[in-house]
Amino acid sequence: MPWRGYLQNYLTKKLLESETFHKVVRATHKGINNTPGFAEDIKNVANSNKNLQGVQKFGSILFEEFKDALKGKPPSKH
């Protein structure tokens, strides 16, 4: 099914051109950078899978930003 590849490329292009997507990414980046100890948590996860708090925090920040963007709310000020 070659049309799937074209559709995937088209949708990826549209997503990357979307201003909403970039607002969500910027807001998530700010939230991560303003979370104390996040970099250390990621290093711990990279060294052992016992500590998943950093990854969970990233997921929750990203999910909240996408949810807010879909509701039309401005990005949060983490």
Secondary structure, 3 states (H helix, E strand, C coil): CHHHHHHHHHHHHHHHHCHHHHHHHHHHHHHHHCCCCHHHHHHHHHHCCCCCHHHHHHHHHHHHHHHHHHHCCCCCCC
